[in-house]
């Protein structure tokens, strides 16, 4: 328990210490946020030009304490490398946006291709060196389903789905960082109960780094995490789900991320098939913005709902291992 607390605190303090100088560096070099044209008009007035690439701060804050405090076991290192791998993809995307001064970066096919390679590597190492079986555990039961080679496809879908869902959620000041913090607290508890110390340490490190980042990212934000942060954090969540055998439970634990992604899918399908929009704008947090909810109210309510989802998922996990 002491290691987990020390890891979280150290990551938070590193992020807080490095934050001001790093943000000043981003401002000097004009690494500003590009707003997509179809986004809310208010964002063009209030958020354009705010420094991006804050995800590098989160990655630094979580990596150093983990390497010092952990035993660097295969499961823990796999989570770290998945996070850094997804963050690298996001970093390339952010740089493309900054250089071309537009809201679109790498092509979707390119990003998915890179995530596919990463997922295959994670799956092979997890199975052949991390002790995981090619199977899926069904929550609230003792059932384990052997899925053979389909397991690698599942890992790919979990990594791609989660990283992009967190990326979609990162549209309001502090929204994604706060929800990831809640998710990491949940996985810290899951890892602690399961006796997977290194997974608990990496979860605590990511959660602590996100808390430190929130000091600068909370409304009104001084810096954004960018795709570097959102894809990296989503990759970390996905890897934790794989290493703790909670791939299915992740749908509950990360309920808000799922809702954000589903809102986009529903909107696209509805518009293409019926020519009608279900929501005023997606991802769904923009729908509430256009309903004249204040940004801080949306963020706080999403955090509350996200906490309910996470605690429900943790309860289901606890009941599952107690059967």
N, C-alpha and C positions, 0 to 999 in steps of 0.2 A: 504493500500500500504506500509506503514511504517513497519508493521509486516512482510510482505513478504521480504522486503529488509533486515530487521534485521535478519530474519531466515536464509536467504541465506548467509549473511556475517558471522554470528556466526558459521554456519556449516563449511564454508570454513576455518575460522581461527582455529577452533578446529582441523580440519584435518591437517592443516599446522603445528600446534603446536605439535601434537602428532606424526606426521609422522617420523621425524628423530629417535626418541627413539624406536618407534615401529619397524621400518625397522632394526635398530641395533639388537633388540631382535630377530627378525626372522633370521637374519644372524648368530647370536650366536648359535641358536638352529637348524641351518641348515634346515630351512623350505623352501627348494628350489623348483623351478619349474621343473616338469618332462615333457619332450617333447615327443609327440607321434612319433613312429618310422616312420610312413608314411608322416610326415610333411616335410617341406622344409629343406634341409640339412644344410643350413646356420643357421637355428634356433638352431640346435644341438651345433653349435660352439659359438653362441652369446647370447642365451637366457637360456640355461640349467643352473640350479643352482641359478638363480636370485630369491630372496625371493618371495614367494607366500603368500596367505592368506591376501593380502592387503584389501580385501573386509571387513574385520573386522574393519578396519580404517574408511571406508566409513559408515558402519552401526553405529559406535559410533558417528561419526561426524554429522549424520543426526538425530539420536534419541534424543540426549540431548536437542538441541534447540527446537525441536518439542514439547517435553513434557513440556518445560518451557513456550513457547510462545503461544501454541495453547489452545483451550478450551477442547481439548481431546474429541471431538465429535465422534460418532460412525463411520462416513465415514472416517475421518482422521486416527483414531486408526486402522481401518480395513486395510487401505493401509500400515500403519507401520507394523502391525502384519503379513500381507502377505509378505512384504519384509523380515522381520526377519525370518519368517517360511521358505521361500525359501532359505534364506541365511544359515539357520541351515542345510538344506539338502545339500547345496553346501559345507558347512564346513565339514560335515561327508565325503563327496566325496573327498575333498582336503586332509583330514587326511589319508584316505585310500591310496591315491596316494603317499603321503609322506612316510608313514610307509612301503609300499610295494615297494617304489622306482620305480614306473612305471606310465605311463600316463593314465591308466585305474583305476577308483575308484569303486564306487558303481555300481551294476548292473542296467541297464536301467529300468527293471521292478520294482525294489525297489524304484528308484527315482520317477517314474511315479505314483506308488502306494501312496507314501507319498504326492505327489502333488495333487492326487485325493482327499485324505482326507482333505487336506488344502482347496481345491476348494469347497468342500461340506460345510465346516464350514463357509467359506467366503460368499457363496451364501445364506445359511440359515440366517446368521446374517444380511446380507445386505437387504434381503427381509422382515424378521420379525421384525427387530429392526432399520434398516437404512432407511426405507421408500421407497425402490426400488420396482418397479413392475416387475413381471416376463415377461418382454417384451423387444423388441429390437427397437431402433429408427433408421429409415432410413435417412441417410444424405440428405440434400438439399430437404427435403419434410417434411410435417407435419404427415407423416405416422408412426404409432407405431404398431408393430406387437406383439400380445400376443403369447408367445411361451410356456406358462405353465411350466411343469416340465423340458422341454428341456432347459430352462434357465440355469439350474445347469450344464448341459453338456456343454453349451456354455461357462460358466465361467471356467470350467475345461480346455477346449480347448484354451481359451485365456491365462490362466495362464501357462499351459504347453508349448504352442506355443511361447509365448513371452519370457518366462524365458530361454527356450532352444535356441531361436533365438539370444538373447543377448549373451548367452554363446558361440555360434558359432562365433559371431562377435568379441569376445575378443581373437583375434589372433595376433594383432599387437600392438605395444606400443601406448597407448592412444586412440586407435580407438574406443573401446566400451565406455570408460569414456566420450570422447568428444561427441559421438552421444547421449548418455543418457542425458548429459547436455542440448543439444539442445531440446531433447524430453521433459525434465522437464521444460524448459523455456516455451514451448508450453502449457503444462498442467497447469503451474502457471497462464498463461494468460487466459486459458479456465476457470479455477476455479474462477479467479478474476471477469470475466465477468458474470459468473453464480451465483456469490455471495456466493460461497462455500469456506469460509475463511480458514477453517482447511485443506481442500484439497490443497489450494494455498500455505499454510505454509509448508505442508509436501513435496510438489513439489519443493518449493524453498530450503528447507533443503537438499533434495537429490541432487538438482542441485549444490548447494554450496559445498556440500561434494565432489562431483565429480570434481569440479574445483580445490579444494584443493588437491585432490588425483592426478590430472593431473600434479601438480608440481613435483611429484615423478615418475609418470607413463609415462610422455611424453618421446619421443624418444631421447636418449636411456634410457630405463626404469630402475629405481632403484628397483622397486617392481611391482608385478602383483596383480590384484585383485583376481585371482583364481575363482573357481566355487562359492565360498562364495559370492563374489561381483557380478559376472555376473548373477547368478540365483536370488540373492536377488534384484538386480536392475530390472531384467526382471519381477519379481513378483510385484514389486512396480508399474511399468508401466502398467501391466495387471490390477491391482487393481484400478488404477486411471482411466483406460478406462471403467471399470465396474461402478465405482461410479459416473463418469461424463456422463454415457450413450453414450460413444463414441467407443464402441467395434468395429463397422464396420470402423469408421474413423481411428482407430489405424493402419489399413493396409496402409493408406496413411501417417499418422504422423510418423510411424516407418518404412518407406519404405525400408531403407537400411537393417534393421533387417530381413524384409520379403525376400528381395533379397538374403541375406546370407543363410537363411534357404531353400529357393527354389532352390538355386544352388546345395545344397547337395542332395535334393530330386530328382532333375532332373538327377544329375550325377549317383545316385544309380539306378534309374529306367532305364536309358539309358544303363548302363553297364550290368544290369541283363537281360534286354530284347533283346538288340542288340549287346552286347559285345563291345560297343564303349563308349568312354568318350567324353562328350560335352565340358568339361573344362579341362585345364591342371591339375588342382587340386582344390578341394573345401575344405572349403567355398571359395567363389569367390575372396576374397582378395588375397588368395594364387595363384589364376590363374594369377593375375596381377604381383605378385612377380616373377613368372616363366617367365613372359614376359619381365623381367628385368626393371620393374618400381621400383624406389627406395621406401623404406618403408615410408619415410616421404611424398613422392608424393601421394602414395595410401591413406594414412591417411587424408591428406589435401583435396584431391578430394572427398573422401567419406564423410568427414564432410560437404563440400559444397553441395553435392547432398542431404545429409541427411537434411540439413537446408532448401533446396528447398522443399523436401517432407513435412517437418514439417510445413513450412509456408503455403503450399497448403492445408494441412489438417486443419490448424487453420482457414484459409479463408473459407473453406467449412463449418466449424462449425459456424463461425460468420454469414454466409449467411443463414444457417439453422435456427438459433434462431431468425433471422430477418424476416422470412417469416410469 
